[in-house]
Amino acid sequence: MDCVHNVLCIIKFIGMSYEIEIEYYDQDGCIFYIGETPYEVELFIETRIVNELDSYNSFNDKLSYAQVEERYYRVDQETLTCDGTNYYNEKDICEELEEILSWWDNFNEELYCNYLIQKDELMNTYRILYKTYKGNNTDAPVVQAVKYVQAYDKTGARKLFDLWKGLIISIEKV
């Protein structure tokens, strides 16, 4: 019975996570919508200091941690007001709103930017030599042209080539 209850709660959570649209929030309160129905609630902020893994030295297997301040939004369920008909459980709404606000507030932009930079550095530049017509029509003589793309491998470069794949003569890593 507990398993069925857990599955139903998960399905309800997944379904609700896409319904809440936050219009505005600050340290005092939040205005949000579920569908076309506006809601308002008071918030308070809980601040915690957490140790996060900062670096790992593979030569001596030492980990170093950095202290990071994380803020968690708590919703005062008693202050939840709805300007319309509320079809949802107020406790579920408040829990979902807390999770959304805390996730967005603790989103580590620097870590994400470092991930994107590292991902971009893993990409290679490929030189694609391909056949094309010298003019705009198919009666013109065939010539060779070069196009440069960035991809992880040759297969990815071939996929990024936006013309007919039969025109490719060669793909070389630059």
C-alpha positions as CSV (number, residue, x, y, z in Angstrom):
1,M,0.0,0.0,0.0
2,D,2.9,2.4,0.8
3,C,4.4,1.8,-2.6
4,V,1.2,2.8,-4.3
5,H,0.9,5.9,-2.1
6,N,4.5,6.8,-3.0
7,V,3.9,6.4,-6.7
8,L,0.8,8.5,-6.6
9,C,2.7,11.3,-4.6
10,I,5.5,11.2,-7.2
11,I,3.0,11.5,-10.1
12,K,1.2,14.4,-8.3
13,F,4.6,16.1,-7.7
14,I,5.7,15.8,-11.3
15,G,2.3,17.0,-12.5
16,M,2.4,20.1,-10.2
17,S,6.0,21.1,-10.9
18,Y,5.0,22.4,-14.3
19,E,2.0,24.3,-13.2
20,I,3.4,26.9,-10.8
21,E,4.5,30.1,-12.6
22,I,6.2,32.6,-10.3
23,E,5.6,36.2,-11.2
24,Y,7.5,37.8,-8.3
25,Y,9.3,37.0,-5.1
26,D,11.5,38.6,-2.5
27,Q,12.4,38.1,1.2
28,D,8.8,39.0,2.3
29,G,6.5,37.2,-0.1
30,C,5.7,35.6,-3.4
31,I,3.1,36.1,-6.1
32,F,2.5,33.1,-8.4
33,Y,0.0,31.5,-10.7
34,I,-1.4,28.0,-11.1
35,G,-3.0,28.1,-14.5
36,E,-4.9,31.5,-14.5
37,T,-5.4,31.6,-10.8
38,P,-3.2,34.0,-8.8
39,Y,-1.9,33.1,-5.4
40,E,0.0,35.1,-2.8
41,V,2.0,33.9,0.2
42,E,4.5,35.2,2.8
43,L,8.0,33.8,2.9
44,F,10.9,33.6,5.4
45,I,14.5,32.7,4.6
46,E,16.5,30.1,6.3
47,T,20.3,30.4,5.8
48,R,22.7,27.5,6.2
49,I,26.5,27.2,5.9
50,V,27.3,24.0,3.9
51,N,30.7,22.4,3.1
52,E,30.9,21.7,-0.6
53,L,33.6,19.8,-2.4
54,D,36.0,22.4,-3.9
55,S,38.8,20.4,-5.3
56,Y,40.4,16.9,-5.4
57,N,44.1,16.2,-5.5
58,S,44.5,12.8,-7.3
59,F,48.2,12.5,-6.3
60,N,47.6,12.3,-2.6
61,D,43.8,11.6,-2.6
62,K,43.0,14.7,-0.6
63,L,39.7,16.5,-0.8
64,S,39.3,20.2,0.0
65,Y,36.0,21.8,0.9
66,A,34.7,25.3,0.7
67,Q,32.0,26.8,3.0
68,V,29.1,28.0,1.0
69,E,26.1,29.9,2.2
70,E,22.8,28.4,1.0
71,R,19.4,30.1,1.4
72,Y,16.2,28.1,1.7
73,Y,12.8,29.7,1.3
74,R,10.2,28.6,3.7
75,V,6.5,29.3,2.9
76,D,4.1,30.3,5.7
77,Q,1.2,28.1,4.7
78,E,-1.2,30.0,6.9
79,T,-0.7,33.1,4.8
80,L,-1.5,31.4,1.4
81,T,-4.3,33.3,-0.3
82,C,-5.9,32.4,-3.6
83,D,-7.8,34.9,-5.7
84,G,-10.1,32.3,-7.2
85,T,-10.9,28.7,-6.7
86,N,-8.1,26.5,-5.3
87,Y,-8.2,22.9,-6.7
88,Y,-5.0,21.8,-5.0
89,N,-3.9,20.8,-1.5
90,E,-2.4,23.9,0.1
91,K,0.4,21.9,1.8
92,D,1.4,20.4,-1.6
93,I,1.4,23.9,-3.2
94,C,3.6,25.3,-0.4
95,E,6.1,22.4,-0.5
96,E,6.4,22.7,-4.3
97,L,6.9,26.5,-4.1
98,E,9.6,26.1,-1.4
99,E,11.5,23.6,-3.6
100,I,11.3,25.8,-6.7
101,L,12.4,29.0,-4.9
102,S,15.2,27.2,-3.0
103,W,16.5,25.6,-6.2
104,W,16.6,28.8,-8.2
105,D,18.1,30.8,-5.4
106,N,20.9,28.3,-4.8
107,F,21.6,27.8,-8.5
108,N,25.4,28.1,-8.8
109,E,26.0,30.2,-11.9
110,E,29.8,30.1,-11.6
111,L,29.8,26.3,-11.5
112,Y,27.5,26.1,-14.5
113,C,29.6,28.5,-16.5
114,N,32.7,26.5,-15.7
115,Y,30.9,23.4,-16.9
116,L,30.0,25.1,-20.2
117,I,33.5,26.3,-20.7
118,Q,34.9,22.8,-20.0
119,K,32.3,21.2,-22.3
120,D,33.2,23.7,-25.0
121,E,37.0,22.9,-24.6
122,L,36.3,19.2,-25.3
123,M,34.9,20.1,-28.7
124,N,37.2,19.8,-31.7
125,T,37.2,21.9,-34.9
126,Y,36.7,19.8,-38.1
127,R,37.4,20.9,-41.6
128,I,34.8,19.5,-44.1
129,L,35.8,19.4,-47.7
130,Y,32.8,19.0,-49.9
131,K,31.5,19.3,-53.5
132,T,29.3,22.1,-54.7
133,Y,28.4,23.9,-57.9
134,K,30.3,27.0,-59.0
135,G,27.0,28.8,-59.8
136,N,23.5,28.7,-58.6
137,N,22.2,26.1,-61.0
138,T,23.2,22.4,-61.5
139,D,24.6,23.1,-65.0
140,A,27.6,24.9,-63.5
141,P,30.9,23.0,-63.0
142,V,31.5,21.1,-59.7
143,V,34.1,22.7,-57.4
144,Q,35.4,21.9,-53.9
145,A,34.5,24.1,-50.9
146,V,35.5,24.0,-47.2
147,K,33.3,24.4,-44.1
148,Y,34.5,24.4,-40.5
149,V,32.4,23.0,-37.7
150,Q,32.9,22.3,-34.0
151,A,31.9,18.9,-32.7
152,Y,33.1,16.2,-30.3
153,D,33.9,13.7,-33.1
154,K,33.6,13.1,-36.8
155,T,30.1,11.7,-36.5
156,G,29.0,14.9,-34.8
157,A,30.7,17.0,-37.5
158,R,28.9,15.0,-40.2
159,K,25.6,15.6,-38.4
160,L,26.3,19.4,-38.3
161,F,26.9,19.5,-42.0
162,D,23.7,21.0,-43.2
163,L,23.8,19.9,-46.9
164,W,23.4,16.5,-48.5
165,K,25.9,14.1,-46.8
166,G,26.8,12.6,-50.2
167,L,28.6,15.9,-51.1
168,I,31.3,15.3,-48.4
169,I,34.7,14.4,-49.7
170,S,36.6,14.3,-46.4
171,I,36.4,15.4,-42.7
172,E,39.6,16.2,-41.0
173,K,40.3,17.3,-37.4
174,V,42.1,20.7,-37.4
